[in-house]
Amino acid sequence: EYAAKALGLDNREVLTSSTGIIGRALPIGKIASAMPLLVNGLSARSGPAFSESILTTDTVKKELAVKIYLAGAVVTIGGSCKGVGMIYPEMMVEKHATMLCFIATDAVVSKKMLGQALAEAVAGSFNMISVDGDMSTNDSCFILANGLAGNRRISARNGGYKKFSEALRFLTRELAGMIVRDGEGATKFVEIEVCGAKNVKDARTAARKISTSNLLKCCVYGQDPNWGRIVAACGASGIDFEPDRVDVYLGGVKALSDGAISPDFDKDKAAKHFKEKEIKIKVDLKSGSSRAVAWTCDFSKEYVAINSEYSS
């Protein structure tokens, strides 16, 4: 209401989001008194200031913009997000509700197509990351389109939609990766690919389950290539697959072959990969043709220290 009044808008035209200690009321008085200053500070160059203003335990700003050509017009999509702890989003198209993301574009696009593009982008980006497996009470991802680019209106799943949605997916994946890399206490970035699944839902379910394995995240921090924790997490996901057909790769090292230790498994080479800053894990279920990728980070002593020293 304060923002709407200061901006000359209807209350329904203002979206709200917040982060802070659960159960503690927001300081509405401070927000109200600061609103005129905030509104006066709006400008075409205030994006970086906004990106910095939303940080909490984040250590770096997370912002990105891309440009694409649509029917002779240049379309821009820009976004900024925050969040490094209590990260395990599960946002749906009906309920886009720590992680906050704000995206703006000048594309001419219908509300329906904009919503579909965002839902598809979120499903393969923010909804596939985990820092600690704890879901925030108010994860939010907003997108606004003002139509100033003047491109041919995107109102169906045509060529323009495909190009726009690809750009949006790229943007959200990059922003999601920034969150994981800046995860509280994180020292390593982990990409988990599950392929050969019966369907995309199974692939995503397994990848997310592996990404939230505290045991795996601890062994990543300890540089221990323990493939057993990966397979155990995959089994705990509840999806349908044959364990004796599974292959597991740690970087370029094949650790598991058809459900058994690979005869060529080089533990020292795998351990060397786990010492790197960016680690890749691939699980081939060999049960279908679907795949999904999830991203997570390791659990370090610093994460425990951060979350034991302040209320959240």
C-alpha positions in Angstrom: 0.0 0.0 0.0 2.8 2.4 0.8 4.6 1.6 -2.4 1.5 1.9 -4.5 0.7 5.3 -3.0 4.2 6.6 -3.6 4.2 5.3 -7.2 0.6 6.3 -8.1 -0.5 2.7 -8.7 -3.3 0.5 -7.6 -2.4 -1.8 -4.7 -2.9 -4.9 -6.9 -0.1 -3.7 -9.3 2.5 -4.1 -6.5 4.1 -7.4 -5.8 5.7 -8.0 -2.5 8.4 -10.4 -1.2 10.5 -10.5 1.9 13.3 -12.4 3.7 14.2 -12.4 7.3 13.6 -14.3 10.6 10.6 -16.6 10.4 7.7 -15.4 12.6 9.2 -11.9 13.2 7.0 -9.1 12.0 8.5 -6.7 9.4 9.4 -3.1 10.6 6.5 -1.5 8.8 7.3 1.9 10.3 10.8 1.9 8.8 9.5 0.7 5.5 6.8 3.4 5.3 9.3 6.2 6.2 11.8 5.0 3.6 9.4 4.6 0.8 9.6 8.2 -0.6 13.4 7.9 -0.7 13.2 4.5 -2.4 10.9 5.8 -5.1 13.0 8.9 -5.7 16.0 6.7 -6.1 14.5 4.7 -9.0 16.4 5.1 -12.3 17.5 3.2 -15.4 20.9 2.8 -13.7 19.8 1.6 -10.3 19.8 -2.1 -11.1 23.2 -2.8 -9.4 22.0 -0.9 -6.3 18.9 -3.0 -6.2 20.9 -6.2 -6.5 23.0 -5.1 -3.5 20.0 -4.0 -1.4 18.4 -7.5 -1.4 21.4 -9.3 -0.1 21.4 -11.0 3.4 24.2 -13.5 4.1 25.1 -13.4 0.4 28.7 -12.4 -0.3 28.2 -11.2 -3.9 25.5 -9.6 -6.1 23.7 -11.9 -8.5 22.6 -10.2 -11.6 22.6 -10.8 -15.4 21.0 -9.6 -18.6 20.8 -11.0 -22.1 19.7 -9.6 -25.4 18.1 -11.5 -28.3 16.7 -10.6 -31.7 13.0 -11.2 -32.3 11.6 -10.3 -35.7 14.0 -7.4 -36.2 13.6 -6.1 -32.6 16.2 -6.3 -29.9 14.6 -7.8 -26.7 16.3 -7.6 -23.3 15.8 -9.9 -20.3 17.4 -8.9 -17.1 17.3 -10.5 -13.7 18.6 -10.3 -10.1 18.3 -12.8 -7.3 19.5 -13.4 -3.7 19.8 -16.4 -1.4 22.6 -18.6 -0.1 21.1 -20.5 2.8 17.7 -22.2 3.3 17.8 -23.0 -0.4 15.7 -25.8 -1.9 13.0 -24.1 -4.0 9.9 -25.9 -5.2 8.0 -23.2 -7.0 5.0 -24.0 -9.2 3.3 -21.9 -11.9 0.3 -21.3 -9.7 2.3 -20.5 -6.5 5.5 -18.7 -7.0 6.2 -18.3 -3.3 16.2 -17.1 1.5 15.4 -17.3 -2.4 14.1 -14.3 -4.2 14.4 -13.6 -8.0 13.2 -10.6 -10.0 13.2 -10.6 -13.8 12.1 -7.8 -16.2 11.9 -7.8 -19.9 10.8 -5.3 -22.6 9.4 -8.1 -24.8 5.8 -7.9 -26.2 4.4 -11.1 -24.8 1.0 -12.2 -23.6 0.5 -13.0 -19.9 -0.3 -16.6 -20.7 2.9 -17.1 -22.7 5.0 -15.2 -20.2 3.7 -17.4 -17.4 4.4 -20.6 -19.4 7.9 -19.4 -20.2 8.7 -18.6 -16.6 7.3 -22.0 -15.4 9.4 -23.9 -17.8 12.5 -21.8 -16.9 12.0 -22.2 -13.1 11.4 -26.0 -13.4 14.9 -26.5 -14.9 16.8 -23.9 -12.9 15.7 -22.7 -9.5 13.7 -25.8 -8.8 16.8 -27.9 -9.4 19.2 -26.3 -6.9 19.9 -27.0 -3.3 22.3 -25.5 -0.7 21.0 -27.3 2.3 17.7 -29.0 1.4 15.7 -26.6 3.5 12.8 -24.8 1.8 12.2 -21.2 2.5 8.8 -20.0 3.6 8.7 -17.4 0.9 10.7 -18.4 -2.2 9.6 -16.1 -5.0 10.3 -15.5 -8.7 8.7 -12.6 -10.4 8.8 -11.6 -14.1 7.4 -8.3 -15.5 7.1 -7.4 -19.2 6.5 -3.9 -20.4 6.4 -4.4 -24.2 8.7 -1.5 -25.1 10.9 -3.6 -27.4 8.2 -3.5 -30.1 8.6 -7.1 -31.3 5.8 -9.1 -32.9 3.6 -10.1 -30.0 4.3 -13.5 -28.6 0.9 -15.1 -28.0 1.5 -18.7 -29.0 4.2 -21.4 -28.9 5.8 -20.2 -32.2 9.3 -19.4 -33.2 9.4 -16.2 -31.2 8.3 -18.0 -28.1 10.9 -20.6 -28.5 13.7 -18.1 -28.8 12.4 -16.0 -25.9 11.9 -19.0 -23.6 15.4 -20.3 -24.5 16.9 -17.0 -23.4 14.9 -17.0 -20.2 16.0 -20.5 -19.4 19.6 -19.5 -19.9 19.2 -16.5 -17.6 17.5 -18.4 -14.8 20.1 -21.3 -15.0 22.9 -18.8 -14.7 21.3 -17.0 -11.8 20.5 -20.3 -10.1 24.1 -21.3 -10.4 25.2 -18.1 -8.8 23.1 -18.9 -5.8 24.7 -22.3 -5.4 28.3 -21.0 -5.9 27.7 -18.5 -3.2 26.0 -21.0 -0.8 26.7 -20.5 2.8 30.1 -22.0 3.6 30.3 -23.5 0.1 33.8 -24.5 -1.2 32.7 -26.6 -4.2 30.1 -26.4 -6.9 28.5 -29.8 -7.8 26.6 -30.6 -11.0 24.5 -33.8 -10.9 23.2 -35.2 -14.1 20.7 -38.1 -14.2 20.1 -39.6 -17.6 18.5 -42.7 -18.9 15.4 -42.2 -16.8 11.9 -43.3 -17.9 10.6 -39.7 -17.8 11.7 -36.2 -17.0 9.9 -36.3 -13.6 11.9 -39.4 -12.5 15.1 -37.8 -13.7 14.4 -34.6 -11.8 13.3 -36.5 -8.7 16.5 -38.6 -8.6 18.8 -35.6 -9.3 17.2 -33.5 -6.6 17.4 -36.4 -4.0 21.1 -36.9 -4.8 21.7 -33.1 -4.5 20.2 -33.0 -1.0 22.2 -36.0 0.4 24.0 -34.6 3.5 26.3 -37.6 3.4 27.3 -36.9 -0.2 27.7 -33.2 0.4 30.0 -34.0 3.4 32.2 -36.4 1.3 32.4 -33.8 -1.4 33.8 -31.4 1.2 36.1 -34.1 2.4 37.2 -35.0 -1.1 36.1 -38.6 -0.8 34.7 -40.0 -4.1 32.1 -42.2 -2.3 29.8 -43.3 -5.2 27.8 -45.5 -2.7 26.2 -42.4 -1.3 25.1 -41.3 -4.8 23.4 -44.6 -5.6 21.8 -44.9 -2.1 20.3 -41.4 -2.6 19.0 -42.4 -6.0 17.3 -45.5 -4.6 15.8 -43.4 -1.7 14.2 -41.1 -4.3 11.5 -43.7 -4.9 11.7 -43.7 -8.7 11.5 -47.0 -10.7 14.8 -48.3 -12.0 16.9 -51.4 -12.0 19.9 -51.0 -9.7 21.9 -53.6 -11.5 21.9 -51.5 -14.7 23.1 -48.3 -13.2 26.4 -46.6 -14.3 28.0 -43.8 -12.2 30.6 -41.4 -13.4 32.7 -39.1 -11.2 34.0 -36.5 -13.6 35.5 -38.6 -16.4 36.0 -41.7 -14.1 33.5 -44.5 -14.4 33.0 -45.7 -10.8 30.0 -48.0 -11.3 29.2 -50.2 -14.3 25.9 -52.2 -14.4 25.4 -51.8 -10.7 28.9 -53.1 -9.7 32.2 -51.4 -9.2 33.7 -50.7 -12.6 36.8 -52.9 -13.3 38.5 -49.7 -14.5 37.6 -47.6 -11.5 40.6 -45.3 -10.6 39.8 -44.1 -7.1 42.9 -41.8 -7.1 41.8 -40.1 -10.3 38.3 -39.7 -8.9 39.6 -38.3 -5.7 41.7 -35.8 -7.7 38.5 -34.7 -9.4 36.8 -34.2 -6.0 39.6 -31.8 -5.0 38.6 -29.4 -7.8 36.3 -26.4 -7.3 33.7 -27.7 -9.7 32.6 -31.4 -9.6 30.5 -33.3 -12.0 28.5 -36.4 -11.2 26.6 -38.4 -13.8 24.2 -41.3 -13.1 22.9 -43.3 -16.1 19.9 -45.3 -15.1 19.7 -46.9 -18.5 15.9 -47.2 -18.2 14.8 -44.6 -20.7 15.8 -41.5 -22.6 15.0 -38.6 -20.2 17.5 -36.6 -18.3 17.7 -33.8 -15.8 20.5 -31.7 -14.1 20.6 -30.5 -10.5 23.1 -28.3 -8.8 24.3 -28.2 -5.2 27.4 -27.4 -3.1 29.3 -29.1 -0.3 28.7 -29.0 3.4 31.6 -27.3 5.2 32.3 -26.5 8.8 31.7 -22.9 8.0 28.1 -23.7 7.0 27.5 -25.1 10.5 29.2 -22.1 12.1 27.1 -19.6 10.1 23.8 -21.3 10.9 24.6 -21.9 14.6 25.5 -18.3 15.3 22.4 -16.4 14.1 18.6 -16.8 14.1 17.0 -17.7 10.8 
